Amino acid sequence: MTEKLYQTLSQVKIEQTILKIRFKDEAINKIQKKNIHFGKRSFIFIPFIVSKDSHQKGLKLRVYKGSVKEKTTKKVFYLQYWYNGKSKFYKVGKYSQSFGVQECNNALIELYKKHTDAKSGYWIRDLNEIKRNENRLVEKPDTTKPKGYTINEVIEAYCGADLPGEETKRGFSKDRKDGYRAEKSCRSWFRYMAGYNHRQTLVDFTEDEDGYGIHKFKSNKHLRVMKPSSWRDLFRKYPPGKGIIKDRIYYNRRKKITYTIPASKNYSIYDSDLGKSYLHDLKVGDIEAWIRDLSSMEVKREYVKVFVSLWIYARKRGWLGTNPGDCPFIDRVYVEKEKQKEDPYKNIAITSNSDFRLFWECSEELAPQFPFKAELHQFMILTALRKQEALKIKKDYISWKEGIINIPKAIEKNRKKDQVIVITPELEILLRNILDYEKDPQFTNFYKMRDFPWLFATRKWSADKYFNKEFKMSHDAHLGGDENYVPKLRALMRAKSGDPELLYSGKVLRKTYITLSKQRNDGRSDKVKHLSRHASEQVLEAHYDKPSIETIRGYAEKTSEVFNFIRRRSA
């Protein structure tokens, strides 16, 4: 048996140009490159023994020399055919376990049927040209059609729920920029999309380390509803139309009277008939009709923004087709203008030395009653931080050695870059006063804990939270609002000044610092912007005005001189 095989292979070496083999897998498998003399050629053709009048006419096996390191022999089926008086070779397929004699024969039958004349058997098309066109031209699928998701389905996906056949993504993404919405924005958007409903009581929002809003589910014992396991579970517990908050009727036993707390005039998109329609069919007129009866102009404008967000979200995920155009709702939805009450604090700022002293004196007087809240307002007027920014300050942001407070971009409103606040002598006194609460018996067991990070602590904690590190590190552990403090401070300032019309609100503090900074720095906005941490005054200043920490320290100390009356409480 061995001798017979060697005899056959030796014929391949000597008579390779005339050698023919049977069109069988067994015969093809016996062909090995080590037994073939290639000379200077990289391959040779071995014809098959086939009928000249069949579809197999011209079939050959191309055997490749390959490299010395290659142990396997590469073999490819080729068809030699004549077209327009020229001999050409067409690659049928590489010989393998998945493409053998049977598969090659089926391919030849298909080619013969499509591209030869039925009577003469001549090739009427160039096989190679046809193959090139097939590789070059691909029929474009129709992607212009939208996927047909309803507004409610897009709302669910926007929140973070999974949709069948779609990749689940984190909810509440920004419209045009990368990243996600802030905590406050997430809460508002969810209220407009699916709020004014009991489902709103099952979800709350906080922030992650990057300053983006994140959700957490909770149970509702009053409604006897368990904590949802996911967004999908939340919308399953409260499908469209279920759980809408209605007028609540109460009976006062003492006064023997019945009174009603009316429900909000506003309503959610998810619980409306509009939510059940296709998003791609939504028109400007549909939105105008839907917002017409809402409570106020500002609410109407916010709802329009929500519709825009949903549309952009669906477009970014390809749900509106490949050519949806620009968002049809931007600057096109008519919102009836209403006469707005002028904000009395819009143009108010503390400007005189006597008013500064009045503010500080009253804050100090209320500090024992409102610990951390009084200091919060003092901190805001000395740093120009917004309230939501100041509340997120951690103790380890303070660098006493460098004399600065590091402000991560995650807590900044714009989140563009990390910032610093120079610790002036007056600000240092305030910080020491705040940290002195560690010595106060009512805060000793909580505030002075090393793993408690927040500069402004909450007072709403129970004994069971003392060993709860997760709680102490969460945003729930820092100070909440100051709603009860502001009226007290305003009333005390009015009483001490003798001015019953005196205006005060926390929103005037940042404006006060900026106004004061301009006055103390020759009206130079290019200097003040480094204290107020505005993005830029002008493009030139934004790119080329980059002062050092020491330069900024000079600006801050000059501004802070007006508060040189501040003293340590311990003194």
C-alpha positions as CSV (number, residue, x, y, z in Angstrom):
1,M,0.0,0.0,0.0
2,T,2.8,2.4,0.9
3,E,4.7,1.6,-2.3
4,K,1.6,2.3,-4.5
5,L,1.2,5.7,-2.9
6,Y,4.8,6.7,-3.4
7,Q,4.5,5.6,-7.0
8,T,1.5,7.9,-7.5
9,L,3.3,10.8,-5.9
10,S,6.4,10.3,-7.9
11,Q,4.3,10.7,-11.0
12,V,3.2,14.1,-9.7
13,K,6.8,15.2,-9.6
14,I,7.6,14.0,-13.1
15,E,4.3,14.5,-15.0
16,Q,2.7,17.2,-12.9
17,T,1.5,19.1,-16.0
18,I,-0.6,16.2,-17.4
19,L,-1.5,14.5,-14.1
20,K,-5.3,14.2,-13.5
21,I,-7.1,13.1,-10.4
22,R,-10.6,11.9,-9.7
23,F,-13.1,14.4,-8.3
24,K,-13.3,12.6,-4.9
25,D,-12.4,13.7,-1.4
26,E,-10.1,10.6,-1.0
27,A,-8.0,11.6,-4.1
28,I,-7.7,15.2,-3.0
29,N,-6.6,14.2,0.5
30,K,-3.7,12.2,-0.9
31,I,-2.2,15.3,-2.5
32,Q,0.6,16.6,-0.3
33,K,3.0,19.5,-1.1
34,K,6.0,17.6,0.2
35,N,5.7,15.1,-2.6
36,I,5.4,17.7,-5.3
37,H,8.3,19.4,-7.2
38,F,7.2,23.1,-7.5
39,G,10.5,24.5,-8.8
40,K,10.3,28.3,-8.8
41,R,6.5,28.2,-8.9
42,S,4.4,29.1,-5.8
43,F,1.6,26.8,-6.9
44,I,0.5,24.2,-9.5
45,F,-2.8,23.3,-11.1
46,I,-4.0,19.7,-11.1
47,P,-7.0,19.0,-13.4
48,F,-9.9,16.7,-12.4
49,I,-11.1,13.8,-14.4
50,V,-14.6,15.1,-15.3
51,S,-17.0,15.1,-18.3
52,K,-16.3,17.8,-20.9
53,D,-20.1,18.3,-21.4
54,S,-21.0,18.9,-17.8
55,H,-21.0,21.8,-15.4
56,Q,-17.6,20.5,-14.0
57,K,-15.8,21.2,-17.2
58,G,-12.5,23.1,-16.5
59,L,-12.4,22.3,-12.8
60,K,-8.9,22.2,-11.3
61,L,-7.2,22.0,-8.0
62,R,-4.7,24.6,-7.1
63,V,-2.0,23.3,-4.7
64,Y,0.2,25.9,-3.0
65,K,3.9,25.5,-2.1
66,G,3.6,27.6,1.1
67,S,6.4,28.1,3.5
68,V,8.6,25.4,5.0
69,K,7.1,25.9,8.4
70,E,3.6,25.2,7.2
71,K,2.8,21.5,7.6
72,T,-0.6,21.6,6.0
73,T,-1.2,21.8,2.2
74,K,-3.4,24.6,1.0
75,K,-5.8,23.4,-1.8
76,V,-8.3,25.6,-3.6
77,F,-10.9,24.7,-6.3
78,Y,-10.6,26.8,-9.4
79,L,-12.7,26.8,-12.5
80,Q,-11.1,27.5,-15.9
81,Y,-13.6,29.0,-18.3
82,W,-13.6,30.9,-21.6
83,Y,-15.3,34.3,-21.9
84,N,-15.0,36.6,-25.0
85,G,-12.3,34.4,-26.4
86,K,-10.1,34.6,-23.3
87,S,-9.2,31.9,-20.8
88,K,-9.9,33.0,-17.2
89,F,-9.8,31.3,-13.7
90,Y,-12.5,31.7,-11.1
91,K,-12.0,30.8,-7.4
92,V,-14.8,28.4,-6.4
93,G,-13.7,27.9,-2.8
94,K,-10.9,26.6,-0.5
95,Y,-10.9,22.9,0.1
96,S,-11.7,22.1,3.8
97,Q,-13.8,20.0,6.0
98,S,-16.7,22.4,5.5
99,F,-16.2,22.8,1.7
100,G,-15.5,19.5,0.0
101,V,-16.4,17.9,-3.3
102,Q,-20.1,18.0,-2.6
103,E,-20.2,21.7,-1.7
104,C,-18.0,22.5,-4.7
105,N,-20.3,20.6,-7.0
106,N,-23.4,22.4,-5.7
107,A,-21.6,25.8,-6.3
108,L,-20.7,24.8,-9.8
109,I,-24.3,23.8,-10.6
110,E,-25.5,27.2,-9.4
111,L,-23.0,29.1,-11.4
112,Y,-23.7,27.0,-14.5
113,K,-27.5,27.7,-14.3
114,K,-27.1,31.4,-13.8
115,H,-24.3,32.4,-16.2
116,T,-24.3,30.0,-19.2
117,D,-26.4,29.8,-22.3
118,A,-28.9,27.0,-22.0
119,K,-28.5,25.8,-25.5
120,S,-24.8,26.2,-26.3
121,G,-23.4,25.9,-22.7
122,Y,-21.1,28.9,-23.3
123,W,-20.4,31.3,-20.5
124,I,-22.4,34.5,-21.1
125,R,-21.1,36.4,-18.0
126,D,-17.7,37.1,-16.6
127,L,-17.7,35.2,-13.2
128,N,-14.9,37.3,-11.7
129,E,-16.6,40.6,-12.6
130,I,-19.9,39.3,-11.0
131,K,-17.9,38.4,-7.9
132,R,-16.3,41.9,-7.7
133,N,-19.7,43.5,-8.0
134,E,-21.1,41.4,-5.3
135,N,-18.3,42.3,-2.9
136,R,-18.5,46.0,-3.9
137,L,-22.3,46.5,-3.9
138,V,-24.4,45.7,-0.9
139,E,-28.0,46.3,-0.8
140,K,-28.7,49.0,1.8
141,P,-31.3,48.0,4.3
142,D,-34.2,50.3,4.9
143,T,-33.2,52.0,8.2
144,T,-35.2,55.2,7.6
145,K,-38.2,53.7,9.3
146,P,-38.5,54.4,13.1
147,K,-38.7,51.4,15.4
148,G,-42.1,52.4,16.6
149,Y,-41.6,52.9,20.3
150,T,-44.3,54.8,22.3
151,I,-43.5,57.8,24.4
152,N,-44.1,55.7,27.5
153,E,-41.6,53.1,26.4
154,V,-39.0,55.8,25.7
155,I,-39.7,57.2,29.2
156,E,-39.0,53.8,30.7
157,A,-35.8,53.4,28.8
158,Y,-34.7,57.0,29.6
159,C,-35.1,56.2,33.3
160,G,-33.0,53.1,33.0
161,A,-35.6,50.3,32.4
162,D,-34.8,47.5,30.0
163,L,-36.7,47.2,26.7
164,P,-36.9,43.9,24.9
165,G,-34.2,43.6,22.3
166,E,-32.5,46.8,23.4
167,E,-29.3,47.3,25.4
168,T,-30.0,48.6,28.9
169,K,-28.2,51.9,29.7
170,R,-27.9,54.1,32.7
171,G,-30.8,56.5,32.9
172,F,-31.1,60.3,32.8
173,S,-28.4,61.0,30.2
174,K,-27.7,64.5,29.1
175,D,-29.1,65.7,25.8
176,R,-26.1,67.0,23.9
177,K,-23.1,66.4,26.2
178,D,-21.6,63.2,27.6
179,G,-22.5,62.3,31.1
180,Y,-25.7,62.3,33.1
181,R,-28.1,64.8,34.8
182,A,-27.5,66.2,38.2
183,E,-29.6,65.0,41.2
184,K,-32.0,68.0,41.1
185,S,-32.5,67.6,37.3
186,C,-33.1,63.9,37.6
187,R,-35.8,64.5,40.3
188,S,-37.5,67.2,38.2
189,W,-37.4,65.2,35.0
190,F,-38.9,62.1,36.7
191,R,-41.6,64.2,38.2
192,Y,-42.6,65.6,34.9
193,M,-42.3,62.3,33.1
194,A,-43.9,59.9,35.6
195,G,-44.5,61.8,38.8
196,Y,-47.6,63.3,40.4
197,N,-48.2,59.7,41.1
198,H,-47.5,57.3,44.0
199,R,-44.7,55.7,42.0
200,Q,-42.7,58.9,42.9
201,T,-42.7,57.9,46.5
202,L,-40.8,54.7,45.6
203,V,-37.7,56.3,44.1
204,D,-35.3,58.9,45.4
205,F,-32.2,60.6,43.9
206,T,-28.8,61.4,45.2
207,E,-25.4,62.0,43.7
208,D,-22.4,59.8,42.8
209,E,-18.7,60.8,43.2
210,D,-18.8,62.6,39.8
211,G,-21.7,64.8,40.8
212,Y,-24.2,62.9,38.6
213,G,-27.6,61.9,39.8
214,I,-28.2,58.3,40.8
215,H,-31.4,56.7,42.0
216,K,-32.3,54.5,44.9
217,F,-35.6,52.7,45.4
218,K,-37.5,52.5,48.7
219,S,-40.6,51.0,50.0
220,N,-43.8,52.8,51.0
221,K,-45.2,51.4,54.2
222,H,-48.3,53.7,54.1
223,L,-49.3,52.4,50.7
224,R,-48.1,48.8,51.6
225,V,-45.8,48.7,48.6
226,M,-42.5,46.9,48.7
227,K,-39.3,48.4,47.4
228,P,-39.0,47.9,43.6
229,S,-36.1,45.7,42.5
230,S,-35.6,47.7,39.3
231,W,-37.1,50.4,37.0
232,R,-39.0,47.7,35.2
233,D,-40.4,46.5,38.5
234,L,-41.4,50.1,39.4
235,F,-43.4,50.6,36.2
236,R,-44.9,47.2,36.7
237,K,-46.2,48.1,40.1
238,Y,-47.6,51.4,38.8
239,P,-48.5,51.1,35.1
240,P,-50.0,54.1,33.2
241,G,-53.1,55.4,35.0
242,K,-52.6,53.6,38.3
243,G,-51.6,55.6,41.4
244,I,-52.4,59.1,40.2
245,I,-52.6,61.4,43.2
246,K,-56.1,62.8,43.6
247,D,-57.7,65.2,46.0
248,R,-57.3,64.0,49.5
249,I,-60.2,64.4,52.0
250,Y,-59.5,64.6,55.7
251,Y,-61.8,64.8,58.8
252,N,-60.7,66.9,61.8
253,R,-62.3,65.2,64.9
254,R,-61.7,68.1,67.2
255,K,-63.3,70.8,65.0
256,K,-65.7,68.3,63.5
257,I,-65.0,69.5,60.0
258,T,-64.0,67.9,56.7
259,Y,-61.3,69.6,54.6
260,T,-59.7,68.8,51.2
261,I,-56.1,69.0,50.0
262,P,-56.4,69.4,46.3
263,A,-54.2,67.5,44.0
264,S,-51.7,69.2,41.8
265,K,-53.0,70.8,38.6
266,N,-50.1,69.2,36.8
267,Y,-49.9,65.6,35.6
268,S,-47.3,63.3,34.2
269,I,-46.7,62.3,30.6
270,Y,-46.6,58.6,31.5
271,D,-50.2,58.6,32.8
272,S,-51.7,60.5,29.9
273,D,-53.1,59.3,26.6
274,L,-50.4,61.1,24.8
275,G,-47.8,58.8,26.4
276,K,-49.4,55.8,24.6
277,S,-48.8,57.3,21.2
278,Y,-45.7,56.8,19.0
279,L,-42.8,59.2,19.7
280,H,-42.0,59.6,16.0
281,D,-45.6,60.7,15.4
282,L,-45.4,63.5,18.0
283,K,-46.1,66.9,16.6
284,V,-45.7,70.5,17.9
285,G,-49.4,70.9,18.0
286,D,-49.8,67.8,20.2
287,I,-47.4,69.2,22.8
288,E,-49.1,72.6,22.7
289,A,-52.5,71.1,23.3
290,W,-51.2,68.9,26.1
291,I,-49.5,71.7,28.1
292,R,-52.3,74.2,27.7
293,D,-53.9,73.5,31.0
294,L,-50.8,73.2,33.1
295,S,-50.3,75.3,36.2
296,S,-47.8,77.9,35.0
297,M,-45.6,79.2,32.2
298,E,-42.4,77.8,33.8
299,V,-43.9,74.4,34.2
300,K,-45.0,74.4,30.6
301,R,-41.5,75.3,29.5
302,E,-40.0,72.5,31.6
303,Y,-42.4,70.0,30.0
304,V,-41.3,71.1,26.6
305,K,-37.7,70.5,27.6
306,V,-38.6,67.0,28.7
307,F,-40.2,66.2,25.3
308,V,-37.0,67.5,23.7
309,S,-34.9,65.2,25.9
310,L,-37.0,62.2,25.1
311,W,-36.8,62.9,21.3
312,I,-33.0,63.4,21.4
313,Y,-32.5,60.3,23.5
314,A,-34.5,58.2,21.0
315,R,-32.6,59.7,18.1
316,K,-29.2,59.0,19.7
317,R,-30.2,55.3,20.1
318,G,-31.4,55.1,16.4
319,W,-35.0,54.6,17.3
320,L,-36.2,57.4,15.0
321,G,-34.5,56.1,11.9
322,T,-31.3,57.2,10.1
323,N,-32.7,60.5,8.9
324,P,-35.0,62.0,11.6
325,G,-33.7,65.6,11.0
326,D,-33.5,68.2,13.7
327,C,-35.7,68.0,16.8
328,P,-39.0,69.5,15.7
329,F,-39.8,70.9,19.2
330,I,-36.8,73.2,19.9
331,D,-38.0,76.8,19.8
332,R,-41.2,75.8,17.9
333,V,-43.6,75.0,20.7
334,Y,-45.7,78.1,21.7
335,V,-45.9,78.7,25.4
336,E,-48.3,81.5,26.4
337,K,-46.5,84.2,28.3
338,E,-47.8,85.1,31.7
339,K,-47.1,88.1,33.8
340,Q,-44.4,87.0,36.2
341,K,-43.9,88.4,39.6
342,E,-40.6,90.1,39.8
343,D,-38.1,88.4,42.1
344,P,-37.5,90.9,44.9
345,Y,-34.0,89.4,45.5
346,K,-32.9,89.6,41.9
347,N,-30.9,92.8,42.2
348,I,-30.3,92.7,46.0
349,A,-26.9,92.5,47.6
350,I,-25.4,93.4,50.9
351,T,-23.1,96.4,50.2
352,S,-22.5,98.5,53.3
353,N,-20.2,97.7,56.2
354,S,-23.1,98.2,58.7
355,D,-25.1,95.6,56.8
356,F,-22.2,93.2,56.8
357,R,-21.9,93.6,60.6
358,L,-25.7,93.2,61.0
359,F,-25.7,90.0,59.0
360,W,-22.8,88.5,61.0
361,E,-24.1,89.6,64.4
362,C,-27.5,88.1,63.7
363,S,-26.0,84.9,62.4
364,E,-23.9,84.5,65.5
365,E,-26.9,85.1,67.7
366,L,-28.9,82.3,65.9
367,A,-26.0,79.9,65.7
368,P,-26.7,78.0,69.0
369,Q,-30.3,77.5,67.8
370,F,-29.4,76.7,64.2
371,P,-26.0,75.0,64.3
372,F,-24.4,74.5,60.9
373,K,-27.1,76.4,59.2
374,A,-25.9,79.8,60.5
375,E,-22.3,78.8,59.5
376,L,-23.5,77.7,56.1
377,H,-24.7,81.2,55.3
378,Q,-21.5,82.7,56.7
379,F,-19.5,80.3,54.6
380,M,-21.4,81.2,51.4
381,I,-20.8,84.9,51.8
382,L,-17.0,84.4,52.4
383,T,-16.6,82.0,49.4
384,A,-19.3,82.8,46.8
385,L,-20.2,79.1,46.8
386,R,-23.8,78.2,45.9
387,K,-25.7,76.5,48.6
388,Q,-25.8,73.1,46.9
389,E,-22.0,73.3,46.4
390,A,-21.3,74.4,49.9
391,L,-23.3,71.5,51.4
392,K,-21.1,69.0,49.6
393,I,-17.8,70.3,51.1
394,K,-15.9,67.6,53.0
395,K,-13.5,68.1,55.8
396,D,-10.6,66.6,53.9
397,Y,-11.0,69.2,51.1
398,I,-9.4,71.7,53.5
399,S,-5.6,71.9,53.1
400,W,-4.3,73.9,56.1
401,K,-0.7,73.6,54.9
402,E,-1.5,75.1,51.5
403,G,-4.1,77.5,52.8
404,I,-6.8,76.5,50.4
405,I,-10.0,74.5,50.1
406,N,-10.0,72.1,47.1
407,I,-13.3,72.1,45.2
408,P,-13.6,69.0,43.0
409,K,-15.3,69.6,39.7
410,A,-17.9,67.0,40.7
411,I,-19.6,69.5,43.1
412,E,-19.2,72.4,40.7
413,K,-22.3,73.6,38.8
414,N,-20.5,73.5,35.5
415,R,-18.2,70.4,36.3
416,K,-15.5,71.7,33.9
417,K,-12.4,71.6,36.2
418,D,-11.3,71.4,39.8
419,Q,-11.2,74.8,41.6
420,V,-9.7,76.2,44.8
421,I,-10.8,78.6,47.4
422,V,-8.1,80.6,49.3
423,I,-8.5,80.4,53.1
424,T,-8.3,84.1,54.1
425,P,-7.8,84.9,57.8
426,E,-11.6,85.5,58.1
427,L,-12.5,82.3,56.5
428,E,-10.0,80.4,58.7
429,I,-11.8,81.8,61.8
430,L,-15.1,80.5,60.4
431,L,-13.7,77.1,59.6
432,R,-12.3,76.8,63.1
433,N,-15.7,77.8,64.6
434,I,-17.4,75.0,62.5
435,L,-14.9,72.4,63.5
436,D,-15.3,73.5,67.2
437,Y,-18.6,71.7,67.1
438,E,-16.5,68.5,67.7
439,K,-16.2,69.8,71.3
440,D,-19.9,70.4,71.7
441,P,-21.5,67.5,73.7
442,Q,-24.5,67.4,71.4
443,F,-22.3,66.6,68.4
444,T,-19.4,64.8,70.1
445,N,-20.8,61.3,69.3
446,F,-21.4,62.0,65.7
447,Y,-19.6,65.0,64.2
448,K,-16.2,64.3,65.5
449,M,-16.1,60.7,64.1
450,R,-13.1,60.4,61.8
451,D,-15.0,58.7,59.1
452,F,-17.7,61.4,59.1
453,P,-16.7,63.4,56.0
454,W,-19.0,66.4,55.8
455,L,-18.2,69.9,56.9
456,F,-21.9,70.7,57.5
457,A,-23.6,67.9,59.4
458,T,-27.2,66.9,59.5
459,R,-29.0,66.8,62.9
460,K,-31.6,64.4,61.7
461,W,-30.0,61.1,62.8
462,S,-31.0,58.5,65.3
463,A,-28.8,56.3,67.5
464,D,-29.0,53.4,65.2
465,K,-27.1,55.5,62.5
466,Y,-24.1,56.0,64.8
467,F,-22.3,52.8,63.6
468,N,-23.8,53.0,60.1
469,K,-20.8,54.0,58.0
470,E,-22.8,53.9,54.8
471,F,-25.2,56.5,56.1
472,K,-22.4,58.8,57.4
473,M,-20.6,58.7,54.0
474,S,-23.8,59.3,52.1
475,H,-25.3,62.6,51.1
476,D,-28.1,62.0,53.6
477,A,-25.6,62.8,56.4
478,H,-24.8,66.3,55.4
479,L,-27.0,69.3,56.2
480,G,-30.3,69.5,54.3
481,G,-32.2,72.7,53.7
482,D,-32.2,76.0,55.5
483,E,-35.9,76.9,55.0
484,N,-36.6,77.3,58.7
485,Y,-33.5,79.3,59.4
486,V,-33.9,82.0,56.7
487,P,-37.2,83.5,58.1
488,K,-35.7,83.6,61.6
489,L,-32.5,85.4,60.3
490,R,-34.6,87.8,58.2
491,A,-36.9,88.7,61.1
492,L,-33.9,89.2,63.5
493,M,-32.1,91.5,61.0
494,R,-35.3,93.5,60.5
495,A,-35.8,93.9,64.3
496,K,-32.2,95.0,64.9
497,S,-32.0,97.3,62.0
498,G,-35.5,98.8,62.6
499,D,-36.3,98.3,58.9
500,P,-39.4,96.1,58.5
501,E,-38.9,96.0,54.7
502,L,-35.4,94.6,54.9
503,L,-34.9,91.9,52.3
504,Y,-32.7,88.8,52.9
505,S,-32.4,85.4,51.3
506,G,-29.6,82.9,50.9
507,K,-29.4,83.7,47.1
508,V,-28.1,87.2,47.8
509,L,-24.9,85.9,49.4
510,R,-23.0,84.8,46.2
511,K,-24.1,88.0,44.5
512,T,-22.9,90.0,47.6
513,Y,-19.4,88.4,47.4
514,I,-19.1,89.0,43.6
515,T,-20.2,92.7,44.0
516,L,-17.9,93.2,46.9
517,S,-15.0,91.6,45.0
518,K,-15.5,93.9,42.1
519,Q,-15.5,96.9,44.4
520,R,-12.3,95.9,46.2
521,N,-10.5,94.9,43.0
522,D,-11.0,98.0,40.8
523,G,-14.0,96.5,39.0
524,R,-11.7,93.9,37.3
525,S,-13.9,91.0,36.2
526,D,-10.8,89.1,35.1
527,K,-9.7,89.0,38.7
528,V,-13.1,88.4,40.2
529,K,-13.9,85.4,38.0
530,H,-11.1,83.4,39.8
531,L,-12.9,84.1,43.1
532,S,-16.4,83.3,41.9
533,R,-15.2,80.4,39.8
534,H,-17.1,81.5,36.7
535,A,-16.1,79.7,33.6
536,S,-14.9,82.8,31.8
537,E,-15.4,86.5,31.4
538,Q,-14.2,86.5,27.8
539,V,-12.5,84.0,25.6
540,L,-9.2,85.8,25.8
541,E,-9.3,85.8,29.6
542,A,-10.3,82.2,29.7
543,H,-7.3,81.0,27.7
544,Y,-4.6,83.4,28.7
545,D,-5.4,84.8,32.1
546,K,-4.1,82.1,34.4
547,P,-2.9,83.5,37.7
548,S,-1.1,81.6,40.4
549,I,-2.5,80.6,43.7
550,E,-0.6,83.4,45.4
551,T,-2.1,85.9,42.9
552,I,-5.6,84.6,43.6
553,R,-4.8,84.8,47.4
554,G,-4.1,88.5,46.9
555,Y,-7.5,89.0,45.3
556,A,-9.3,87.1,48.1
557,E,-7.5,88.8,51.0
558,K,-8.3,92.2,49.5
559,T,-12.0,91.3,49.2
560,S,-12.1,89.7,52.7
561,E,-10.7,92.8,54.4
562,V,-14.3,94.1,54.9
563,F,-14.9,91.2,57.3
564,N,-11.9,91.9,59.5
565,F,-14.3,92.3,62.5
566,I,-14.9,88.5,62.6
567,R,-13.6,86.8,65.8
568,R,-13.3,83.3,67.2
569,R,-16.2,82.4,69.4
570,S,-13.8,80.9,72.0
571,A,-12.1,84.3,72.3
